[in-house]
């Protein structure tokens, strides 16, 4: 279902998605990396536990919340991947740190 558009460059970035090594096109977002890695969904609902996945891919809907490099509640569609980034599914409710 999810297919990347052809890039003008063949550069790729190695990242870790849910514990698995994945190589994604340079300039991709963490949400795109999650989808390209075959994760299916990026988080589960804090209320119902239902799986949720990126929807708008532009930062408006917050459906792409995930844990990036150990930081929860990150909007994956707004974060550009970098080499070695760890991208993990966010399960349930997270506490906001002060």
Secondary structure, DSSP 8 states (H G I E B T S, - for coil): -------S---EEEEEETTEEEEEETT-BHHHHHHHTT---SEE-TTT--EE---SSSSSS-TTEEEETTEEEEEGGG-B--TT-EEE-B-S------
